[in-house]
Amino acid sequence: MENLYPIIVDYSMTLAEMIEAGKYDNWTNFTIDPDFLPIKDTGRVELNIELVKYDEPMNSNDIIKDLDRRGLRPVTVSELLAFGTQHPDVQREFPIIALGSSWRRCGGFIFNTWFVQSLDADKKDNGRELSLEPWKGTWKTFCRFAAVRK
């Protein structure tokens, strides 16, 4: 299928090593921290990432329910970072969201909010970015949601 991307996830790498391997041109959100997003799996795993697009704005909970109905689960931060490393130009086409790893930020300018990771591109120079996005709210139709078969 056109929207399937094979990846290999190396769980022996730390989160910092995974981020470094992605070589994000412009920006990596400095609050993406291994203490909040621990890597639980081990070994090397081959997966096929499917990028799911919705034709109407949807919230995170409804997307998770729809993915489950399709026999899919959202990717984790490790899987998203492997995708970004192995398919670096895809995120220049549209934001790619990973709903499988979330954490709550308790402090700063946004208090007590859950976040998920996204791969995106800067609108000015098309440089690749690793960002955090709030779990709450409605996702735009131009986003893609990275998922794998259960």
Secondary structure by P-SEA (a helix, b strand, c coil): cccbbbbbbcccccaaaaaaaacccccccccccccccccccccbbbbbbbbbbbcccccaaaaaaaaaaacbbbbcaaaaaaaaaacccccccbbbbbccbbbbbccccccbbbbbbbbbbcccccccccccccccccccccbbbbbbcc
